[in-house]
Amino acid sequence: MPACVVGYVGINSGRDETKVDRRDLAKTRNAVGVAPGAQLLEVSDLANVDLDRKVAANRVGERFVGTDSSTGKGPRTAVRLASALPEDHMQLRFAYLKHHCEGLMCRFGRLAWRFMTHRRKPSLDDGGMKMLRSVSRVAAAAMSVGLALAVAGCGGSDEGSDTTDTTATPTLRVGLVADAGQLNDNGFNELAFTGLKRAESELGIKGRVVEAKSAADYIPNMSTLARQGYDLVVAVGFAQGDAVAAAAAKFPDTKFAIVDVDHAFLKGKPANVQGLLFKEEQVGYLVGYLGALAAKRDGGNAISAVGGFKEPPVDRFIAGYQAGAGAAVPGIKVTWSYSQDWDDQAKCKELALNQIAAGSKVVFQVAGGCGLGALSAAKDKAVWGIGVDGDQSFLGPHVLTSALKGVDSAVFLTIQSVLDDAFDGGTNAIFGLDQAGVGLGTTSPDANADDIAAVEEIETKIAEGEIADIPTTVG
């Protein structure tokens, strides 16, 4: 065989990873690893963060035969596939050929077989052996053709050759569209970013974050990602609903997902968009129940909430909060206000101070970065605060608990579904307590143990459906 023949035949066996379902959610909601400001690069009117590419070492069978899944060298996958096919003439001897012709002057295409993956291997009875022999005959023929093409394409000296690899498995590319300055909000946006980074690390995808300076940037940013060939574009937040509907209609071959927007309410109901929704009312009920018990223990009869904008996700939190408080302490007073802002902590702090002055013993923040001001007011006035989205117990023991929202896991699992060819456009993916999509965060070391135990019982009842029909709207 000429030295310039490289013994490659590409095999794509499908992924050999353990399937991750909707129950496989991150146990820790602390948003971590936010890129420092120095990593934000200005590209015309876009700011983007390109994350370091990392490929999971256990991606068995995904790469081509001549490539080690972690180092890019050696025929590890070929050896594993060969051991799975017992026919003598399917030993895949070509996998052991060395890369003798660095600097090839010729180029030739690689052949690839696709083997259907099954949860159960076929039995090796007469029928099974016939099937394997049939596969072997096809495989042997394919190898012969491939080697013949390689020999025919080779010629002359191998000096000054070009060894460009044109057959690497395409890497899934995912773009995340967020608002400028929100990747370190200790909550919603930061969690989405964390989910993207987790997908890069564990799934080997390529991620990019594009930050919008204003709502006018949403459609241009999404369109830019689609034009650049990104496979999935994830929009973060209710405010991007109209933009994602417009971009999806313009780029029907691109997949889109949007956090906190019901697909049914998107203009035109595009089939290439999936809504990522959460049962915020369930976790709102839990923190309201615990907050009411804590307020009563402190001699109070009022609790409150500070929302950002009056949007369905915010109101679902507050509606559940009100219902849970009333169930724990009938007759307790629950009030709430909206800051009309996601960023300005001073606005939320002022609203919280007013609520505390009116007798509130617990303040639940549902306002993103702005809401950190409400938690600051709670600390200043020695009352309880309740965090949202991420676990905000790091702010101090005055944080009674947090209403967790698994945005990070929702983003990760949506990316996983694209890799698994299971993305379900035109629908919603809904995450509740029974999917571990929402839940309680860390409770304060100063919280009463009996109150915590009581709330844990309520959590079980909600997850099992014993407590249902929790309100999702407020007046």
N, C-alpha and C positions, 0 to 999 in steps of 0.2 A: 504494500500500500504506500503511495507517495507520502513523503513526510509532511506535505502541506495539507493533507486531509485531516481535519479536526473531527474527532469522533463524537460529535454531538447529535443527538436526536432529542428534541424538546418534549418533555412529558408534563402535562398539566393535570395532576391527579385530583385537583380540588383541594380545598383546605381540610386539614386533619386536626382542626382545633375543636376543643369542647364547645358545644353550642352555648351561647349566652342568651338567656331569655330575659323577658321583662322583669323577672324577679331578681336578676343578678345586678343589683344596684350597689353603688359605692357606699360603704358603711360610714365613711367619714365625709361630711359635707363641708369641712373647712376648706375654703378656697385657698389654694397655695400656688406658689411658683409663678406669680405674675411677672411678666417681662418688665424689667426696669424701663424707665422712659427712654434711655439711650438706645434701646432696641427698636423704637418706633421710627420707621423710615418714611419720609415724605415722598410720595410718588404722584406727581401732578397734584390733583386735589384730593388724593387718598393718602391715608396713613396706614401702613400695613406692618404686620409682624409675621415674618416667615419663621416657623418653628423648625428646630433641628430634626432631621429625619432619622428615625430609629426603627429598626425592623425587629419584631419579636423573634427570638431564636427558635421558638417552637413551631414556626410556620411550616410544618412538614409537608412536602409535596407541592408547595406553591411555586417554587422556583424551577428553572429548567434543569435538566439532568446534570449538566456540568457545573452547577453552581451550588455551593454550600449556602444554606439559608442565612447564615450569620456572617460568613467571611467572604462569600463570593468565589470560593475556590473549592475544587474537588467534587467528586461525583457522589456525595452522600445520599442524595435523593434517589439516584439510579440504583444504588445498592439496596435501599429499603424497598423500592418497587420490585426489583428483581427477586428479592426473597419472598415476595408475596405471590409471584407467579412461578409455579414449580416446573413448567415445561423446560426440557433441556435446551431447546433452541431459543428460549427467551431469557438467556442469562445476561443479556445486555452487556456483552463484552466491550462494546464501544465505550462504555462509561469509564473504562480504565485507561483509555488513550490519553496521552499527555498533550499539552499545548505545544507541539513541536514547531508550528509555523507562525511564530510571532512575526509580524510584518508580511502577512499574506498579500499577494497582489490580486488574488481573486476573491470574490465574495459569492456566497451561496446561501440560499435560504435554508432554514432549519425546518424539519418536519415536526409536527406535534400531534400526539394522540390525546384524545380526551376519554378518560375512563369514568363512567358513571359511578358515583360513590353511593354505597348502600349501608344502612345501619347493620344489616346482617350479611355475612359473606355467603356466597352460594356454596351448597354442599358439593363435595367432589364425588358424586355418584356418576353414573354413565353420562347423564345429561350435563352435569357440571363440568366433567372432563372434556366433553365435546365442545362446550362453550369456550373453555380455556384454550383448547387446541385451535379453535377457530380464531380467537383473538391472537394467538401466537402466530398463525399463518399470515394474518393481516399485518401484524407487527413486523414479521421477518421480511415481508414484501416491501413494507414501507422503509425499513432500514436499507434494503438493497437499492431501492430507488434513490434514497437520500445520499448514500455513498457514491452511487454512480454519478449523480449530479455534481457532487463535490469534486470527484476526479475530473470530470469533463470541464469543470470551471477552473481548474488549477493549471498553471503553466508558467514557465520561466523561473527566474530566480526569486527567492523569498526575501531578498534584501530590499530595504526601504518599503516594506509592506504596510498595508493599512488593516488593522485588526479591530476596527470599530464594531461593537456589538449592537446589532439593530433588532434583536429579538427578545430583549428583557421584558418581563411581565410589566405591563403598565401599572404605575402606582396610582391608587385612587387619590384624587385631589379634592379637598374640602375647604370651602371658604366660609368664614363666620363674619356676619355683618353686625357690628355693635355700634353704640353711640360713643363719640369721642370722650375720653377721660373716664370711662366706666369699667375698665378692666380691673380696677382695684377698688371696687365698691363694697368689698367684703360680703357680697351677696350674689344677686341674680346674674349680672353680666360676668362677673369673675368665675362663677360656677360654670357657665357656658364655655368660657375659655379653658377652664380646667378639664372639662369633658373632651374638648378638642385635643388638648395636649395628651390626655390619656390615650386617645385613639392613635395619635402619632406614635407613642411609646409602645403600645400593646398590639396595634393592628398594622403598623407600618405604613400608614397613610401620610400624605403630605398636606399640612394645614397652613392656612393663611388667615389672618384677621384683618379686616378692613373697617376702619372707624369712620363714622359719619359725623361731620361737624354740625350738620343740621338735618332736619327731615328731608330737605331738598336733595340731599346726597344719597338717600336710600336707593332709588331706582338706578342712578348712574353706577353706584358701587356694585349692586347686584348684577347689572348688565356687564360691567367690566369683568367680573368673575366668570360669568357665563361665556363671554366671548373668548376668554383665555382658556376655555376648555375645562373648567372645574366641574367635577361630576355631581357634586352636591353643594348647595348654598344654603346655609342655616341663618335665618333672620332671628334676632333676639329681641322679642318684645312686642306687645300689643300694638304699639304705634307704627310698626312696620307692615301691618296687614294690607293696606291698600297698595303699598309699593311691591310687596311680594306677589300679589295677584297680577299686577301689571307686568312685572319682569317675567313671571312664569308664562304668561300668555305670549310674550315676545320670544321666549326661548323654551319651546315645548319639549326639547330633547334634554334639557337640564333638570335635574331633580332639585326641589326646594323643600325645606322644612321651616316651620315658624313656631317659635315658642309662644304660648299663651294666646293663640288665635284659633278659633274654631273654624275648620275648613268650610263648614256650611255657610259661614257668613262672609267668605271671600268672594269678591266680585267675579262672576263667571265660573266659580267653582272649578278652578283648573285641576286637571287630573294629575299633574306632575308636582303637586304640593301636598305635604302631609302636615296637619296641625299637631302640635305637641302640647297636650293639656294636662292639668293636674287637678286633683280634688282638694283644693285649698280649704274648702269648708270643713273637711274632716280634721285636718291639723288645727284649723282655727278653733274648732269645737274643743279640742284637747287643751290648747293654751288658755282658752276662755274658762274652761272648767278649773284648771289649776290656778289661774289668776284670781278667780272668784273665791276659791278656798283660802288663798293667801291673803286676799283683802279682808275677808271675814276674820281671819286669825289675827290680823293687825288692827281690828276694831273698825274697819271701814265698810262701806256699803256701795262703793262706786269704783268702776274701772273704766278705762278709755283706750282709744286707738287713734293713731295718726296715719292716715293714708296719703299716698302721693297724689295720683289722679283718680277720679271716679271711673275705673275701668273694671270689667268683669272679674279679672283675677284678684284685684284688690278687694272688691266687694265680697267675693267668695270667702276670703280670709275673715273679713269683718263680720259677715253674716254668721259664719260658724262660731266666731268668738262670742258673739252676742248669745247665740243659742246655747253654747256650752256653759257660759256663765250663769244663765237662767236655770239650767238644769242642776248646777251645783249649789247655787244659792238663790232660790226663788225670790224675786223682788229686787235683786241687785240692779243698780243703775249702770247702764252702759252707754257711753257717748263716744262720738268719733268726729274727726275733722279731716279735711283734705288740704295739703300744702300747695297743690298745683305745681309741684316741683319734685324732681328726683335727685337734685344735687345740693341745693342750698341748705346746709345743716341748720343755719340760723332760723330759717322759716319753721322747720319742724320743731326746733327747740322751743320757739316762742309758743307754738300751739300746745305742746306738751306742758309747758309751765302754766298756761292758762287752765288746762284740764286738771292739773295737780292742785292749783289754787281753788278749784271748784270741788275738790274732795276726792279726786281719783287716787287710788292706792297702787294701781298697776297701769303702765302705759305700754301698749303693744304697737310697735312701729311696723308699718307696711308701706314704706316710702323709699326703699333703696338706700342710696347714699345719704339722702336728706334725712332719713329716719335715724341715722346715727346721732343727730342732734337731739331727737326725742329721748334716746337712751342716755345721753349726757345730762339732760334735764332730770331724768329719774334719779341718776346718781347724785346730782347736786342737791336734790330735795329728799334724799333718803327714802325713796319709794322703789317698788319693783319695776323693772323694764323687761320687755319680751322682744327678742330679736326675730328676724325673718329671713327666709331663703337659705342662708348659710348659718352655721353654728357661731353665734356671736358672744358666746360665753367668755371669750378671751378679753372682753371689755371689762370684766370684773364680776364679783359675786352679786352685784345688784341686778344682774341679768338672770331672771328667774329660770328661763329656758328660752329656746328659739323654735319657731315654726319652720321646720326644714322643708325645702322644696328641691327635689332631685333633678335640677336642671342639668347638672353635670352628667348624670347617668342617662338622662333622656337624650342628650346630644351624642354621647358615646354609643348608645344602643341604636340610634338612628343611623349612625355611620356604619355600625356593624351590619345592620339590615341591608344596606347598599352593597357591602362586600358579599353578603350571603345571597344576593339577588332576591331579597325578600322585602324590599322597600314597597310600602303600600300607599301610593299616591292617591289623592282623592278621598282620603279618610282622615281620622284623628287617631293618634295613639294617646291613651289616657292612663295616667299614673295616679294611683291612690294608695291608701294604707295597705290594701291587700297585695299590691305590687311593690311595697316599700318605696313608693314614689314620693310620699310625704311622711312626716313623722316628727317626734319630739327630739330636740337637741339635748345637749348636756344641761342637767339641772344644777342650779346653784348649790354649793355646799351649805348654804344657809337655809335652804328650803326645808320644809317640814317633811319628814319621811312618810308620815301617814297620808299626807296630801299627794305625794308622788305615787304611792301605792294605789290610791284611789283612782288616779288618772290612768295608770297602767291598766287597770281593770276596764276602764272606759275604752281605752285604745283597743283592747281585745274584742270588746263587744262591737265596735265599729268595723273592725277588720272582718269579723265573722258575720256581719250583716244584722246583728241584733239591734243595733242603733242605726237607723237609716233615715232617709228623707230629711237630711240636714239642710236648712235653708241655704240658698246660694245668692240671694239678693237682699239688699237693705233699702229702706225707704229714702 
